[in-house]
């Protein structure tokens, strides 16, 4: 249980830190998302980790926009999946 509490504490600290940074730096993004949560793998004995996503979207014209995304799926034993993404929308 203390491991879960440590993970939740880290997630909350990261969310508060990112929120303070976002408020301090002027941004012109139409959408900025910070999502977080807990990743749990019950198959290998209840390993817990954190997971978070940062998504920045901006409209470039009336019919075109793009998004830049970073995904951290947590760091379970044998599973270190992080990724970047770029999405263009018409």
Number of C-alpha atoms within 10 A of each C-alpha: 6 7 11 15 10 13 19 17 12 14 20 14 12 15 16 12 12 14 12 11 11 12 10 9 8 8 10 9 11 10 12 16 11 14 12 19 16 15 18 17 12 9 7 9 8 11 15 18 22 20 19 19 17 16 17 16 19 15 15 9 8 7 8 11 15 14 17 15 16 16 17 16 20 19 16 17 11 6 9 11 11 14 11 12 10 12 10 11 9 8
